[in-house]
Amino acid sequence: MKQPDSPKSPARRAVLKAGLAAGVVLVNPIGALAAAPPGFDQWRDNFRARALAKGISEATWNRCMGRVEPDMSVFRQMRNQPEFHEQIWQYINRRVSDWRIIHGREALKKNEALFGRIERDFGVERGTLLALWGVESAYGDPLVQQNHMTPVFPSLAALAWNEPRRKAYWETELINAMKIVQRGWSTPQEMNGSWAGAMGHSQWMPEVWLNVGFDYDGDGKVSPFGRPDDALGSTAKYLVNRGKWHRGEHWGYE
């Protein structure tokens, strides 16, 4: 009968193999990572020069793209967008849920002063903003962000590299995302969003944050995440400027 600690024991062999594998990771953690798909590293090297030419610093590039791997799941999600596959009432019922109604009332109560200020400044009534906030990010709920959002840089990197129809658009949005980091508005770790790179309370693409977002809470930066002040104030301004919102009008008519 073999002893439990025999070198030929299956249990001991498994332990030895696990220990050797762990040793490889400790000695060479980068080499232990999964290899990037063929062609990605060459694209990233070429794209780096274009990003630096657009004003991205070496430090920002390294923070955002130095070790990024493409999130290939974005292509499956692109093909399965619910707006194109669900019936209208199925789509509405899944989003106007009891959970959203209950938590919407809580979000309104918690941010009563903010909504009042936005109504005075822009004339956009709170119900409309609350509905947009709830549909786009479930009122910024951290568990929703954790369970249903993915890191922005791997998503945009995959699309910029391997989505040929709008390659220039995705590359531009990837550079815009780096600009947000470079301005100190967010960090790569914080920037989680949809498969397409939309992020924050209002699920805006990086370009919209850069060109429409403004510092509504006066802390010196535009914050897609954290407190909702900048996101909701910017959304109201967006509705007024681009949506031609008129103070006192209802949100829709038959």
ABEGO torsion letter per residue (X at the ends): XBBAABAABAAAAAAAAAAAAAAAAAABAAAABBBBBBGAAAAAAAAAAAAAAAGBBAAAAAAAAAABBBBAAAAAAAAABAAAABBAAAAAAAABBAAAAAAAAAAAAAAAAAAAAAAAAAGBBAAAAAAAAAAAAGGGBAAAAAAABBBAAAAAAAAAAABAAAAAAAAAAAAAAAAAAAAGABBAAABBBBAAGBBEAAGBBAAAAAAABBBAAGAGBBBABEBAAAAAAAAAAAAAAAAGBBBGBBABBX
